[in-house]
């Protein structure tokens, strides 16, 4: 394989890593935002505090992923954002609303606190649902028929449910006492609806995409890929096992809820990556067709080789410094 053929693969991997990191890291704080109305006033402060040091850094991965799509695959960038302009705009508005609400809820007069709490929830819902819609539309090749729209709607419902479970798992790790007990109940409540919806989407995906059907159910790959759904099922029931046993939470094993939910996300991501490769826009553009000129990619590669390790190190350092149980926000 020549350097010109290898470079697009590198950028595809970087973009995939960035988007996976975003979905997992920003996914849990979107999930906390969706759960915010279920806590009392003190618990709401603790919930926001649990994501406070991380949420804006988590969104850096989205910027990196979209940035790589723009500079490394300009043809795909134009095609994707043209088709997803409206849900992408809704997502951006939701993320902006979350950022504004996060700051104002702790600095505005107390009488406005309920308004900003609702705004934080609304921004989280808008961002997560629009992300689900964009994913569904992308998988169907931007099909605007009834089946394509129903599929996109299904993922627009499923992804927020998955974020709910991820957020509940985060709160189980980061809190204790009554809020932790509530988070366990929230995880139990979100688990089966998310599981059923995820199963339905997994069954529907090969039906709406013949290319995906052939990749998953052709021979002999069906046997090689069998561990993926089996591990997903094992992770699902591991979450079920933990959240139905309070003694495990009390013994400090609550982190298993978050870790196994992340495992489901990771396996789903790699399953999707396998399903669409080597296309970057399903049925329209391969990653080599969409890639920028080799000379341009070489220059961009130097910048990515410098910035990506810095982002990874910064993220690890951030989580290490601010790890531990969360407490209510306080400002002098």
Secondary structure as the mmCIF struct_conf table of DSSP 4:
data_model
#
loop_
_struct_conf.conf_type_id
_struct_conf.id
_struct_conf.beg_label_comp_id
_struct_conf.beg_label_asym_id
_struct_conf.beg_label_seq_id
_struct_conf.end_label_comp_id
_struct_conf.end_label_asym_id
_struct_conf.end_label_seq_id
HELX_RH_AL_P HELX_RH_AL_P1 UNK A 3 UNK A 35
HELX_RH_3T_P HELX_RH_3T_P1 UNK A 36 UNK A 38
BEND BEND1 UNK A 39 UNK A 39
HELX_RH_AL_P HELX_RH_AL_P2 UNK A 41 UNK A 52
TURN_TY1_P TURN_TY1_P1 UNK A 53 UNK A 54
HELX_RH_AL_P HELX_RH_AL_P3 UNK A 55 UNK A 58
TURN_TY1_P TURN_TY1_P2 UNK A 59 UNK A 59
HELX_RH_AL_P HELX_RH_AL_P4 UNK A 60 UNK A 72
HELX_RH_AL_P HELX_RH_AL_P5 UNK A 74 UNK A 83
TURN_TY1_P TURN_TY1_P3 UNK A 84 UNK A 84
HELX_RH_AL_P HELX_RH_AL_P6 UNK A 85 UNK A 107
BEND BEND2 UNK A 108 UNK A 108
HELX_RH_3T_P HELX_RH_3T_P2 UNK A 110 UNK A 112
HELX_RH_AL_P HELX_RH_AL_P7 UNK A 113 UNK A 139
TURN_TY1_P TURN_TY1_P4 UNK A 140 UNK A 141
BEND BEND3 UNK A 142 UNK A 142
BEND BEND4 UNK A 145 UNK A 145
HELX_RH_AL_P HELX_RH_AL_P8 UNK A 146 UNK A 174
HELX_RH_AL_P HELX_RH_AL_P9 UNK A 177 UNK A 208
HELX_RH_AL_P HELX_RH_AL_P10 UNK A 210 UNK A 217
BEND BEND5 UNK A 218 UNK A 218
TURN_TY1_P TURN_TY1_P5 UNK A 219 UNK A 220
HELX_RH_AL_P HELX_RH_AL_P11 UNK A 221 UNK A 224
BEND BEND6 UNK A 225 UNK A 225
HELX_RH_AL_P HELX_RH_AL_P12 UNK A 226 UNK A 243
TURN_TY1_P TURN_TY1_P6 UNK A 244 UNK A 244
HELX_RH_AL_P HELX_RH_AL_P13 UNK A 246 UNK A 250
TURN_TY1_P TURN_TY1_P7 UNK A 251 UNK A 252
TURN_TY1_P TURN_TY1_P8 UNK A 254 UNK A 254
HELX_RH_AL_P HELX_RH_AL_P14 UNK A 255 UNK A 276
TURN_TY1_P TURN_TY1_P9 UNK A 277 UNK A 278
STRN STRN1 UNK A 279 UNK A 281
TURN_TY1_P TURN_TY1_P10 UNK A 282 UNK A 284
STRN STRN2 UNK A 285 UNK A 286
HELX_RH_AL_P HELX_RH_AL_P15 UNK A 287 UNK A 290
HELX_RH_AL_P HELX_RH_AL_P16 UNK A 294 UNK A 321
TURN_TY1_P TURN_TY1_P11 UNK A 322 UNK A 322
BEND BEND7 UNK A 324 UNK A 324
#
